Each structure stands twice: as C-alpha cells, then as structure tokens.
Amino acid sequence: MIVAIDVAKEDFYAAIVNHKGQVLRIVKWIHPAESRTFLALVEHLGGPKRVEVVMEPSGVYGDAIRAALDRAGVAVFRVNPKRVHDAAEVFDGVPSLHDAKSATLIAKLHLGDISEPWPLEPEHQRRLAAVLRVLEVHEKEVGRNRNRLEGLLARHWPGASSIMSMDSATMLETLIEFGGPAALVEREDEARELMRKVGGNFLAQDKIDKLIESAHSSLGVPQVDEELELVSTIASECRRHQKAAKKARAKVEKLALLEGSATKAMAPVVGKATSAVLVAGVGCPTKYDCPASYVKALGLNLKEKSSGKSKGGLHITKRGPGIARLFLYLAVLRLIQRDRIVRAWYAKKVSRDAGRKQKALIALMRKLVSALWHVAHGAVFDSKKLFDVSRLKLAPTTDEVPQPST
C-alpha cells in the first residue's frame, strides 16, 4: 500500500494507492490537530509491514509527520517537486496542480521508481547543519552591519575605511568607544591606547598614526549626538556578531572533523574553516559519484535559459548553502595570492573577459571544487592539473631551472 502525502502548512492531503496504481481513497486532515488520527490510519492499513509513505521535501512542514512515521518504523520516500510539476500535464492533459492531484502524482511517480529513500538525518549531521546555520546568521549580520558602517563613515569620516577595514576588531572597538573622528581627536591618547591594546602586535604603529591623522583632517559632516550613538550601536552589533561567528566557526571545525578524513585532507588546500563549512553544508565529497555531482551540490553548476533565437547567459544555479560558496569565494582569493599558476590563469582570464573579475572567480571556484573532490579521494592537490600550464607561458622557478652538471 502506498500513502502519498501532499505537504502544506496546515491542509495535508494523502492519496492511498495500491501496488497496481489504483487510487483507493483521498484523505485530508488538518496538521497538527488531526495528524495523530492520520498516523492511526497508517497503522490500520498495515503499518511498517504493508505501507510505504512518499512525500515531497516541501521545506520543513512535513518533518514532524516524517519523524513520527520514522519512529513507527514506516519506510518514507521522497519525490523531487520538479518531477511532480513536470508530470502534471502528462497525468490528465491539464498543466494545473491541486492538492489531491499532487498526492496522486507523487504515488504514481513512486510506483515508477522516481523516488528515493528519505530516512531522518543522523544526530551528528543535524548538529553540524544547525551550527552551520548559526554561523551563517552571524556572518550575514557582520556583512550587513559592516556595509552600514561604511555608508555612515563615507558621510562622517571619509577615508577611514581605506586605512582600516570595517572587519578589523580594532576599528570596530574604536567606533564603539568614540563613534566618530571628533571624539577621537578630543581623546587622542585614549584612542591610541585602545588601538594598541586591541590590535596588539598585529597592528602596525603606522596604521594608528594614519587613522588619527585622518580624524584630524576629516572633511566629513560633523556628527550630532544621535549620529554618534548610531555609529557606536552598529559597530557594537557588528563586533558582537563577529565574536559569535568565531565561536560558531570553531564549533563547525570541531564537529566536521568527526565526519571523516575528508576535512583534514582538504584543509591544507582551502583552510580548516572552509573545509569544515563544505563538509557541514553538503557532506563529505566522498559520498558523490563524480566531481560534477559535488559541483552541482554546491550550486556551482551552470544553467542557461534560452528560447528560440533568444539565448540567455550562463549562470550558476546557487543551490545548496550560500555560506559554503562564500567561504569558497574567500578560499579562491587566497589561492590567487599564494599560487603563481592560479594567479597567472586568473589574470589571463580577466584580460580575456574585458576586465570582468567575477566570471573568472566563479570559474576558479568550479575548478577548485572539482580538485577538492579528488583530494578527498586521496589525491595530492596540484594547481598544474587545473589548467593547461603551457599556454600560461610562465617563467620557470628556481627549482625548475636545470642545474649545470658537475
């Protein structure tokens, strides 16, 4: 017996279908008020021994029913919603969908083996996914507040952000305490002491001097008290989320190491944090059949929307967690800095694309993800394998120049 569920926020429909594909009954219930009655119906139909339940992964609305069925030992399967949408017109010649029709289509697709088992995620995987979402929340808030600060300082303290980044703990703590250039000038000695304390050995004295000099000569609009409070409040929120993101990142790294050796294998290439975020976001690369599948899981596969003579451009699908792509983007920027082969290919690609850098960066992200799939399977990362190096015309390094024989 097949019980196919069309998931909604409250109004659930289920088609009860036999193994021949005959629809025996359509039932409707209100979730969660009547969901226990539905579960009793599944038990009455034969429970784990005779019933298979299939549903669409429609957000999180069906998770409670799915968990209850799992506890009862009933096998649960899922069907891709796109499959259901595409099958609508084939079913009855009408392209529209309604709840009862969707439930029936889900059952028929399942009988046609267009489904896959959908067990609950292991507890460790759920922990990893949750802490990754925590990290994503804080990273997004850091970005939003940083952009707000840059906009405010462009009005009140132009040039400050070019001396010290809005990501800098020193800059944020300075803005929290002083709010703007005028207060910093009035309490210059305190400002110097605060920056030395926060920046420590990582902050050059020259940067402190330049920031204070810019405060003295600022052409910005003088701030009223409320504007000072606004800057201080936003900087405080940015710093708070920055600290929380650091803690969440450390937890992601710790939990990701329990997923297997893939995290350790990728760390020398992209860093511990990025490798952990990738594993937390889409799982170990070793669970994918080929590099293309891994690229697709991270939303870096290309799509094109064309019709007739109109041909759209290629764009990445952006499926999967956005934070994984953010960390990959930063990893690629670091790779360009430290690897001369990657740097040469990137420069040539940007030149070929009339100075458009984003296209080259995305291409590098795709190549890097494919390489990471091989690294997770035991290969050693070698940037020479990513490109046709002979076309880059690089000068040989010292260790590549033939040495004279003795």
C-alpha positions, 0 to 999 in steps of 0.5 A: 500500500502506498500513502502519498502525502501532499505537504502544506502548512496546515491542509495535508492531503494523502492519496492511498494507492495500491501496488497496481496504481489504483487510487483507493481513497483521498484523505485530508486532515488538518496538521497538527490537530488531526495528524495523530488520527492520520498516523492511526490510519497508517497503522490500520492499513498495515503499518511498517509491514504493508505501507510505504509513505512518499512525500515531497521535501516541501521545506520543513512542514512535513518533518514532524509527520516524517519523524513520527512515521520514522519512529513507527518504523514506516519506510518514507520516500521522497519525490523531487517537486520538479518531477511532480510539476513536470508530470502534471500535464502528462497525468490528465492533459491539464498543466494545473496542480491541486492538492489531491492531484499532487498526492496522486502524482507523487504515488504514481511517480513512486510506483515508477521508481522516481523516488528515493529513500528519505530516512531522518538525518543522523544526530551528528549531521543535524548538529553540524547543519544547525551550527552551520546555520548559526554561523551563517546568521552571524556572518550575514549580520557582520556583512550587513552591519559592516556595509552600514558602517561604511555608508555612515563613515563615507558621510562622517569620516571619509577615508577611514575605511581605506586605512582600516577595514570595517572587519578589523576588531580594532576599528570596530572597538574604536567606533564603539568607544568614540563613534566618530573622528571628533571624539577621537581627536578630543581623546587622542591618547585614549584612542591610541591606547585602545588601538594598541591594546586591541590590535596588539602586535598585529597592528602596525604603529603606522596604521594608528598614526594614519587613522588619527591623522585622518580624524584630524583632517576629516572633511566629513559632516560633523556628527550630532549626538544621535549620529554618534550613538548610531555609529557606536550601536552598529559597530557594537552589533557588528563586533558582537556578531563577529565574536559569535561567528568565531565561536560558531566557526570553531564549533563547525571545525570541531564537529566536521572533523568527526565526519571523516578524513575528508576535512583534514585532507582538504584543509591544507588546500582551502583552510580548516574553516572552509573545509569544515563549512563544505563538509557541514553544508553538503557532506563529505565529497566522498559520498558523490559519484563524480566531481560534477555531482559535488559541483552541482551540490554546491550550486556551482553548476551552470544553467542557461535559459534560452528560447528560440533565437533568444539565448540567455547567459550562463549562470550558476544555479546557487543551490545548496548553502550560500555560506559554503560558496562564500567561504569558497569565494574567500578560499579562491582569493587566497589561492590567487595570492599564494599560487603563481599558476592560479594567479597567472590563469586568473589574470589571463582570464580577466584580460580575456573577459574585458576586465570582468573579475567575477566570471573568472572567480566563479570559474576558479571556484568550479575548478577548485571544487572539482580538485577538492573532490579528488583530494578527498579521494586521496589525491595530492592537490596540484594547481598544474592539473587545473589548467593547461600550464603551457599556454600560461607561458610562465617563467620557470622557478628556481627549482625548475631551472636545470642545474649545470652538471658537475 
